[in-house]
């Protein structure tokens, strides 16, 4: 039986993304003085508005829905890894597809939340720039979803299914 090398690679990349997602969801802290010093050092106008937006962004990224979605995605990824170790490659592919749809939900929620956070800007230019950035990021995530999903389904449908051995065994009567 051939090893699903593509799935090992995709799961490794997804594991890196999940570690970063866990860090940003569970370990992000908002330090107003640090943000204020950063924005004042860059001589950006409207520092109070930018600090308020950064605070809203940090609150959104650590809310309960993001935490639940992150835990769900990690559990699906762990299940995929367990199935890969057990050499249940078809089940691993299906759980990875479930993980991919979970990431689609996560990124859609993040995009909608990013639009809500961008409403904190007082100027229309910054509001529009933030909306555009969120849309570009969402588009990249959709493209990655389509690529990962397409590769997984292609290799899942391409491989021959495991057929049970119809030979007679010692327990047959």
LUMVOGU-859675 format. One record per residue (C-alpha): residue in one letter; x, y, z. Coordinates in steps of 0.5 Angstrom, whole numbers. Layout:
% LUMVOGU-859675
r u v w
A X Y Z
...
% end
This chain:
% LUMVOGU-859675
r u v w
X 0 0 0
X 3 7 -2
X 4 12 3
X 0 18 2
X 6 23 2
X 2 29 0
X -3 28 6
X 4 28 11
X 6 35 8
X -1 38 8
X -2 36 15
X 5 38 17
X 4 45 14
X -3 45 18
X 0 43 24
X 5 50 23
X -1 54 22
X -5 51 28
X 1 52 33
X 1 60 30
X -7 60 31
X -6 57 38
X -1 62 40
X -5 68 37
X -12 65 40
X -9 63 47
X -3 67 49
X -4 74 46
X -4 80 51
X -6 87 49
X -1 92 52
X -3 99 51
X 3 102 52
X 7 98 47
X 2 100 42
X 2 107 43
X 10 107 43
X 10 103 37
X 5 108 33
X 8 114 36
X 15 112 34
X 13 111 27
X 10 118 27
X 3 116 25
X -3 121 26
X -9 118 30
X -5 114 35
X -11 114 40
X -16 111 34
X -10 106 32
X -10 104 40
X -17 103 40
X -17 99 34
X -11 94 36
X -15 93 43
X -21 91 39
X -17 86 35
X -14 83 41
X -21 82 44
X -24 79 38
X -18 74 37
X -18 72 44
X -26 71 44
X -29 65 46
X -32 63 39
X -24 63 36
X -22 59 42
X -27 54 41
X -26 54 33
X -18 53 35
X -19 47 39
X -24 44 34
X -19 45 29
X -13 42 33
X -17 36 35
X -19 34 28
X -12 35 26
X -10 30 32
X -15 25 29
X -12 26 22
X -5 25 25
X -7 19 29
X -10 16 23
X -4 17 19
X 0 13 24
X -5 7 24
X -4 7 17
X -12 8 16
X -11 13 10
X -18 14 8
X -20 16 15
X -14 21 15
X -16 24 9
X -24 25 11
X -22 28 18
X -17 32 14
X -22 34 9
X -27 36 16
X -21 40 18
X -21 44 12
X -28 46 12
X -27 48 19
X -21 52 17
X -26 55 12
X -31 57 18
X -26 60 22
X -23 64 16
X -30 66 15
X -31 68 22
X -25 72 22
X -26 76 16
X -33 78 19
X -30 80 25
X -24 84 22
X -30 88 18
X -33 89 25
X -26 91 28
X -25 96 22
X -31 100 24
X -27 103 29
X -23 107 25
X -25 114 25
X -23 116 18
X -26 113 11
X -19 112 8
X -16 107 14
X -23 104 14
X -23 102 7
X -16 100 7
X -17 95 13
X -23 92 9
X -19 91 3
X -13 88 7
X -18 83 10
X -21 81 4
X -14 80 1
X -13 76 7
X -19 72 6
X -18 71 -1
X -11 68 0
X -14 63 5
X -20 61 0
X -15 60 -5
X -11 55 0
X -17 52 2
X -18 50 -5
X -11 48 -7
X -11 43 0
X -18 41 -1
X -17 39 -9
X -10 36 -7
X -14 31 -2
X -20 30 -6
X -16 28 -12
X -11 23 -8
X -17 20 -5
X -21 19 -11
X -15 17 -15
X -12 11 -11
X -16 4 -11
X -20 3 -5
X -18 -3 -1
X -22 -9 -2
X -23 -14 3
X -19 -21 2
X -24 -26 0
X -20 -32 1
X -22 -37 5
X -19 -37 12
X -18 -42 18
X -24 -40 21
X -29 -41 15
X -33 -47 16
% end
